[in-house]
Amino acid sequence: MGKKRALIIGITGQDGSYLANLLLQKGYDVYGTSRDPLNINKSNLERLGIKEKITLLTTSINDLRSLIFSLEHSNPSLVFHLAGQTSVGLSFKLPFEAVDSIAISTLNLLEAVKFFNKKIRIFIPCSSECFGSTTESNPGVEHSPHNPISPYGIAKSSSYYLARNYRDSYGMFVCVGFLSNHESPLRGCHFVTSKLINSIDKIKNDEINVVTFGNTSIIRDWGWAPLYVEAIYKIISLDKPDDFIIATGKSYTLNHFIERAFFLSGLGSSSKYVKIKDNEIRPNEINSTYLNPKKAKEILGWENKFDLDTIITKLLKKELF
């Protein structure tokens, strides 16, 4: 038998890069897709020291023939769909792109795998945004009803139902992870936590003295990205396809995250530096996200290892793992 092969759609993002690193450690030949491999930003792969260890394929995720070509070239046993728009806020400004890059691309991938080789295992990432607001007394679980309120959440919910349809209708191995917010130094600069950490650095360097945010009373479950890709691999490695909540099970306000980041950075209280601006508030916002990852612990043997202060400290120190 030849070497194990995996294809990562969206390999240069935070999750794709960490997953590529994990798969390489597990002995896989790793292929990744890009619309333009020559000009794509490979900084995450470079920071992990794996840029030269993967094979990039020219692929358009919204072109069925292009996806089939990439499947033919890589001939993978595992496919991970980690591409598409990743920002809830941006999805309000670019809703067509959100639906196209998340939901329609999921449909294209599922159809391409069905045509090429239905035995390929597929992982589809969904989001806690699918459930809308959840409460501490009634946290989101795998079978919770969907109530998305952003174009991003709507697209992710569509991806889930498409994944389930292809699993049930065609017997394909399609699994889903509902992932809570997960952070690392590889997180895109447009995410609120990256903005926070980068702003703290600039304040310390006397480049700025104020950072602005929108609604800081929102409640979220924040985890550590390298641990989340371990959960993704465990999900796709099961004997049968299934769906899982991947989260820490602990939720905090954004204001708490901000306050702890300033304190742990040595700057003290955030009140001197943080301003609230109405124009940064989204048209619609999930007030609170509470999730129950019990199933992941029981079946996958996976659970969160780091508390919020540890995660924030790792971000401040730019630790990759």
C-alpha positions in Angstrom: 0.0 0.0 0.0 1.1 3.6 -0.7 1.4 6.4 1.7 -1.9 7.8 3.2 -3.1 10.9 1.5 -5.2 13.8 2.7 -6.6 16.8 0.9 -7.3 20.1 2.8 -9.6 22.6 1.1 -8.4 25.9 2.7 -5.0 24.8 3.8 -3.5 28.2 4.4 -5.9 29.4 7.0 -5.4 28.9 10.8 -7.2 25.5 11.0 -5.9 24.3 7.6 -2.3 25.0 8.6 -2.5 23.3 12.0 -4.3 20.4 10.5 -1.7 20.0 7.7 1.0 19.9 10.4 -0.9 17.3 12.4 -1.4 15.1 9.4 2.2 15.3 8.4 3.2 14.1 11.8 0.8 11.2 11.4 2.5 10.1 8.1 0.2 11.6 5.5 1.0 13.0 2.2 -0.8 16.3 2.5 -2.3 18.2 -0.5 -4.0 21.6 -0.2 -6.0 23.8 -2.6 -5.7 27.3 -3.7 -7.2 29.3 -6.5 -3.7 30.7 -7.2 -0.9 28.7 -5.5 1.8 31.1 -6.8 0.4 34.2 -5.1 -1.4 32.8 -2.1 -0.3 33.9 1.4 1.7 31.0 2.8 2.8 32.7 6.0 0.9 30.3 8.3 2.6 27.3 6.6 5.9 29.0 6.8 5.5 29.8 10.6 4.8 26.1 11.2 7.8 25.1 9.0 5.8 23.0 6.7 5.5 25.0 3.5 7.8 22.8 1.5 6.2 19.6 2.9 2.8 20.0 1.2 1.6 19.9 -2.4 -0.6 22.8 -3.5 -3.1 22.3 -6.2 -4.8 25.0 -8.3 -8.5 24.6 -7.4 -11.7 26.7 -7.5 -14.0 25.4 -4.8 -17.0 26.6 -6.7 -16.1 24.7 -9.9 -17.2 21.1 -9.8 -14.7 20.0 -12.5 -11.9 21.8 -10.7 -12.6 19.9 -7.5 -12.8 16.6 -9.3 -9.4 17.3 -10.9 -7.9 17.9 -7.4 -9.4 14.7 -6.2 -8.0 12.8 -9.1 -4.5 14.4 -8.6 -4.4 13.8 -4.8 -6.4 10.6 -4.6 -7.1 11.2 -0.9 -8.7 9.0 1.7 -9.5 12.1 3.8 -10.9 15.4 2.7 -11.3 18.4 5.0 -13.3 21.4 3.8 -11.8 24.3 5.7 -12.2 27.0 3.1 -14.7 29.8 2.7 -15.5 33.0 4.4 -14.7 32.8 8.1 -15.9 36.1 9.5 -19.4 36.6 10.9 -19.1 40.4 10.7 -17.9 40.3 7.1 -20.8 38.1 6.1 -23.2 41.0 6.7 -21.2 43.1 4.2 -20.6 40.2 1.7 -23.6 37.9 2.1 -23.4 36.4 -1.4 -19.8 35.5 -0.8 -20.6 33.9 2.5 -23.3 31.6 1.0 -21.3 30.9 -2.1 -17.9 30.2 -0.4 -19.4 28.1 2.5 -22.7 26.4 1.4 -22.4 26.2 -2.3 -18.7 25.0 -2.1 -19.8 22.3 0.4 -22.4 21.1 -2.2 -19.8 21.1 -4.9 -17.3 19.1 -2.8 -19.9 16.6 -1.7 -21.0 16.1 -5.3 -17.4 15.9 -6.5 -16.6 13.1 -4.0 -19.8 11.3 -4.8 -18.8 11.3 -8.5 -15.1 10.4 -7.9 -15.1 8.0 -5.0 -17.8 7.7 -2.4 -15.5 5.9 0.0 -13.5 9.1 0.7 -14.1 10.4 4.2 -15.2 14.1 4.5 -15.1 16.6 7.3 -17.4 19.6 7.2 -16.8 22.4 9.7 -19.9 24.0 11.1 -20.2 26.6 13.8 -21.9 27.4 17.1 -23.4 30.3 15.1 -25.8 27.7 13.7 -27.7 27.5 17.0 -28.2 31.2 17.5 -28.2 32.3 21.2 -27.9 29.5 23.7 -28.0 29.8 27.5 -26.1 28.4 30.4 -29.2 26.5 31.5 -29.8 25.2 28.0 -26.5 25.0 26.2 -26.1 23.9 22.5 -25.7 20.2 21.8 -25.5 18.3 18.6 -29.2 18.0 18.1 -30.1 21.5 19.2 -32.5 23.3 16.7 -30.8 25.7 14.3 -31.5 29.5 14.6 -28.8 31.3 12.7 -29.0 35.1 12.5 -26.1 36.0 10.2 -25.4 35.1 6.6 -22.4 33.2 7.9 -24.5 31.2 10.3 -27.1 30.5 7.6 -24.4 29.3 5.3 -23.0 27.0 7.9 -26.4 25.6 8.8 -26.9 24.9 5.1 -23.6 23.1 5.0 -24.7 20.9 7.9 -28.0 19.9 6.3 -26.2 19.2 3.0 -23.6 17.0 4.8 -26.4 15.1 6.6 -28.3 14.6 3.3 -25.3 13.1 1.5 -24.5 10.9 4.4 -28.1 9.6 4.7 -29.0 9.5 1.0 -25.8 8.1 -0.5 -24.1 6.3 2.5 -21.1 8.6 2.3 -18.7 9.1 5.3 -19.5 12.8 6.0 -18.9 14.1 9.5 -19.5 17.5 11.0 -18.0 19.5 13.8 -19.8 22.4 15.4 -16.8 24.4 16.5 -16.8 27.3 19.0 -14.5 30.2 18.6 -10.9 29.0 18.7 -7.8 31.1 18.7 -4.1 31.1 18.0 -1.4 33.4 16.7 -2.3 32.2 13.2 -5.8 33.7 13.5 -6.7 36.2 10.8 -6.2 39.9 11.7 -9.9 40.7 11.2 -11.0 38.6 14.2 -11.7 40.5 17.4 -9.2 38.5 19.5 -6.4 39.1 17.0 -7.3 42.8 16.9 -7.1 42.9 20.7 -3.7 41.2 20.9 -2.2 43.3 18.1 -3.6 46.5 19.6 -2.0 45.6 23.0 1.4 45.2 21.2 0.9 48.6 19.5 0.0 50.3 22.8 3.1 48.9 24.4 5.2 50.2 21.5 3.5 53.6 21.8 2.1 53.3 18.3 -1.5 53.8 19.4 -3.2 54.7 22.7 -6.8 53.6 22.1 -8.5 50.5 20.7 -12.2 50.5 19.7 -14.7 47.6 19.8 -18.5 47.2 19.2 -20.6 45.1 21.6 -18.3 43.8 24.3 -21.2 42.2 26.4 -21.5 39.2 24.0 -20.7 35.9 25.6 -18.6 33.3 23.7 -16.8 30.0 24.3 -13.1 30.5 23.4 -10.8 27.5 22.8 -7.3 26.9 21.5 -7.0 26.1 17.8 -4.3 23.4 17.8 -6.5 21.3 20.2 -9.5 21.8 17.9 -7.8 20.3 14.9 -6.9 17.2 17.0 -10.6 16.9 17.6 -11.3 17.2 13.9 -8.9 14.3 13.2 -10.5 12.2 15.9 -13.9 12.8 14.3 -12.9 11.8 10.8 -11.1 8.7 12.2 -14.2 7.1 13.8 -15.7 3.9 12.5 -18.9 5.7 11.6 -19.6 9.3 10.6 -21.1 11.4 13.3 -21.5 15.1 14.4 -19.9 16.7 17.4 -19.8 19.9 19.4 -16.2 21.0 19.8 -15.9 23.5 22.6 -14.5 24.2 26.0 -17.9 24.2 27.8 -17.0 27.5 29.5 -18.2 30.9 28.2 -17.2 34.5 29.0 -18.1 38.0 27.9 -15.9 39.7 25.4 -15.4 42.4 28.0 -13.9 39.7 30.4 -11.5 38.5 27.6 -10.4 42.1 26.9 -9.9 42.9 30.6 -7.9 39.7 31.2 -5.7 40.4 28.1 -4.8 43.8 29.3 -4.1 42.6 32.8 -2.0 39.7 31.7 -0.1 41.9 29.3 1.0 44.1 32.2 -0.9 47.2 31.1 -3.4 47.0 33.9 -7.1 47.9 33.5 -8.5 48.0 29.9 -10.6 51.1 30.8 -7.8 53.5 29.9 -7.5 52.1 26.4 -10.8 50.7 25.2 -13.5 52.7 23.5 -16.9 51.5 22.3 -18.0 52.6 18.8 -21.6 52.1 17.6 -20.4 51.7 14.0 -18.6 48.5 14.9 -21.8 46.9 16.2 -23.2 44.3 13.8 -26.7 44.5 12.3 -27.6 41.4 14.3 -25.7 39.6 17.0 -25.9 36.4 19.0 -26.0 37.5 22.6 -24.7 34.4 24.3 -23.1 31.1 23.2 -23.0 28.2 25.7 -22.1 24.8 24.5 -21.9 21.3 25.9 -19.0 19.2 24.6 -20.0 16.1 26.6 -20.3 13.8 23.5 -16.8 14.7 22.3 -15.4 13.7 25.7 -17.3 10.5 25.9 -16.8 9.2 22.3 -13.7 11.0 21.1 -11.8 11.1 24.4 -11.3 14.8 23.6 -11.7 17.7 26.0 -10.3 21.2 26.5 -6.9 21.4 28.2 -6.4 25.2 28.7 -8.4 27.7 30.7 -9.0 31.2 29.2 -6.1 32.9 31.0 -3.7 30.2 29.6 -5.1 30.8 26.1 -4.7 34.6 26.4 -1.2 34.2 27.7 -0.3 32.0 24.8 -1.7 34.6 22.4 0.3 37.4 24.1 3.5 35.3 23.9 2.8 34.3 20.3 3.1 30.6 21.2 2.1 28.4 18.2 1.2 25.3 20.3 
